[in-house]
C-alpha cells in the first residue's frame, strides 16, 4: 500500500525563550505493508530533515534547529493505477479536514490570506 505521512517539524530557537513555534508540515509518500510501518518509515524519513545547517540556520533572525516533533497523521492513498497499484496523475495522496469558524474567515482562506481555521 501507499501512504501519505504528515510529519511536523518545527524551528527550535537556540537563544532565549520560545513563545512561538513556527512549523512545517511535510508530507512524505511511503510504500509500506501497514499503517504502523508507514508511520515508522515516516518518522525515519522526517528525522532526516532535522538540521541546523551546520550552525547557519535561522528563523525570524534567530539561530534555530529544524526539529522533528511527531507524525500528525497517516493517510492511505486513493485512486492508484488499477494495473500497477502505483500513484498516478490525479491520485489523492492526502487531505486535511478543516473547520472555518465564519464567512469572514472562509473568504480570507479562499483569497489565500491568513485565516483562523481549526485543523482536525
Secondary structure, 3 states (H helix, E strand, C coil): CEEEEEEEEEEEECCCCCCCCCEEEEEEEEECCCHHHHHHHHHHHHHCCCECCCCCCEECCEEEEEEEEEEEEEEECECCCCCCCCCCCCCECCCCCEEECCHHHHHHHHCCCCCCEEEC
